[in-house]
Amino acid sequence: MPILPINHIASDPTHRSGQPRVVGTGITVQFLAGYLKRGYPVEEVCRWHDLTAGQVYAAWSYYADHQVEIDAAIAEDEAHYETIGRSLKELPGYEERLARMEAEQSPVKEGSSD
């Protein structure tokens, strides 16, 4: 019986540091695994990232086959981001800049003249 490959996932050391990704995109399996882990439906992921269900399911299948290594990479990234966050909080004026950014992003209140 012939085995039919599904050619939605590629890994190229010159693109995204060799992380497995959806062919023709920069979207990594690791990134899409986050949606799976959080329980997002495939239809939403497809719509948000202009992917086919086949592409998303291929990424999730690849993740299932390589879960230990991808989860380790996710944990490493989260630790790195946490370190960056702590460093940012130590910068002078951090709290003021954060408050200003949050104010700029807050929605316009109903009935305002904006």
RODO-79161 format. One record per residue (C-alpha): residue number from 1; residue in one letter; chain; y, z negated, x negated. Coordinates in steps of 0.2 Angstrom, whole numbers, plus 5000, padded with zeros to 4 digits. Layout:
residues N
(NUM "A" "A" (Y Z X))
...
END
This chain:
residues 114
(1 "M" "A" (5000 5000 5000))
(2 "P" "A" (5017 5005 4993))
(3 "I" "A" (5030 4991 4990))
(4 "L" "A" (5047 4997 4997))
(5 "P" "A" (5062 4990 4987))
(6 "I" "A" (5077 4984 4996))
(7 "N" "A" (5092 4990 4985))
(8 "H" "A" (5106 4979 4991))
(9 "I" "A" (5107 4966 4977))
(10 "A" "A" (5111 4971 4959))
(11 "S" "A" (5115 4961 4943))
(12 "D" "A" (5125 4969 4929))
(13 "P" "A" (5131 4959 4914))
(14 "T" "A" (5147 4969 4914))
(15 "H" "A" (5151 4964 4932))
(16 "R" "A" (5154 4946 4938))
(17 "S" "A" (5146 4939 4923))
(18 "G" "A" (5129 4946 4928))
(19 "Q" "A" (5129 4936 4944))
(20 "P" "A" (5118 4944 4957))
(21 "R" "A" (5129 4953 4970))
(22 "V" "A" (5129 4964 4984))
(23 "V" "A" (5129 4982 4978))
(24 "G" "A" (5145 4991 4979))
(25 "T" "A" (5155 4975 4981))
(26 "G" "A" (5160 4960 4971))
(27 "I" "A" (5152 4948 4983))
(28 "T" "A" (5140 4937 4974))
(29 "V" "A" (5123 4930 4981))
(30 "Q" "A" (5130 4913 4976))
(31 "F" "A" (5145 4915 4987))
(32 "L" "A" (5135 4921 5002))
(33 "A" "A" (5122 4907 5000))
(34 "G" "A" (5136 4895 5004))
(35 "Y" "A" (5137 4902 5022))
(36 "L" "A" (5118 4901 5024))
(37 "K" "A" (5119 4882 5018))
(38 "R" "A" (5133 4879 5031))
(39 "G" "A" (5123 4887 5045))
(40 "Y" "A" (5135 4902 5048))
(41 "P" "A" (5128 4916 5059))
(42 "V" "A" (5125 4933 5050))
(43 "E" "A" (5136 4942 5062))
(44 "E" "A" (5151 4931 5057))
(45 "V" "A" (5148 4934 5039))
(46 "C" "A" (5146 4952 5041))
(47 "R" "A" (5162 4954 5051))
(48 "W" "A" (5172 4943 5038))
(49 "H" "A" (5167 4953 5023))
(50 "D" "A" (5163 4970 5030))
(51 "L" "A" (5145 4969 5026))
(52 "T" "A" (5129 4975 5035))
(53 "A" "A" (5116 4962 5041))
(54 "G" "A" (5104 4970 5029))
(55 "Q" "A" (5116 4966 5015))
(56 "V" "A" (5118 4948 5020))
(57 "Y" "A" (5100 4945 5023))
(58 "A" "A" (5095 4953 5007))
(59 "A" "A" (5107 4941 4998))
(60 "W" "A" (5100 4926 5008))
(61 "S" "A" (5082 4932 5004))
(62 "Y" "A" (5087 4933 4985))
(63 "Y" "A" (5094 4916 4986))
(64 "A" "A" (5078 4909 4994))
(65 "D" "A" (5068 4916 4980))
(66 "H" "A" (5080 4909 4967))
(67 "Q" "A" (5087 4894 4976))
(68 "V" "A" (5085 4881 4962))
(69 "E" "A" (5095 4891 4949))
(70 "I" "A" (5108 4896 4962))
(71 "D" "A" (5110 4879 4968))
(72 "A" "A" (5112 4873 4950))
(73 "A" "A" (5126 4886 4948))
(74 "I" "A" (5134 4880 4964))
(75 "A" "A" (5134 4862 4958))
(76 "E" "A" (5141 4867 4941))
(77 "D" "A" (5155 4876 4950))
(78 "E" "A" (5159 4862 4962))
(79 "A" "A" (5160 4850 4947))
(80 "H" "A" (5171 4861 4938))
(81 "Y" "A" (5183 4863 4953))
(82 "E" "A" (5183 4844 4955))
(83 "T" "A" (5188 4842 4937))
(84 "I" "A" (5202 4855 4940))
(85 "G" "A" (5208 4846 4955))
(86 "R" "A" (5209 4829 4946))
(87 "S" "A" (5219 4837 4932))
(88 "L" "A" (5231 4845 4944))
(89 "K" "A" (5234 4828 4953))
(90 "E" "A" (5240 4821 4936))
(91 "L" "A" (5254 4834 4934))
(92 "P" "A" (5271 4828 4936))
(93 "G" "A" (5278 4833 4954))
(94 "Y" "A" (5261 4837 4961))
(95 "E" "A" (5263 4827 4977))
(96 "E" "A" (5280 4835 4980))
(97 "R" "A" (5273 4852 4978))
(98 "L" "A" (5258 4849 4988))
(99 "A" "A" (5269 4842 5002))
(100 "R" "A" (5280 4857 5001))
(101 "M" "A" (5266 4870 5002))
(102 "E" "A" (5258 4861 5017))
(103 "A" "A" (5275 4861 5026))
(104 "E" "A" (5276 4880 5023))
(105 "Q" "A" (5259 4883 5030))
(106 "S" "A" (5260 4872 5045))
(107 "P" "A" (5261 4882 5061))
(108 "V" "A" (5277 4885 5070))
(109 "K" "A" (5279 4873 5085))
(110 "E" "A" (5279 4880 5102))
(111 "G" "A" (5296 4882 5109))
(112 "S" "A" (5304 4883 5092))
(113 "S" "A" (5317 4896 5088))
(114 "D" "A" (5307 4904 5074))
END
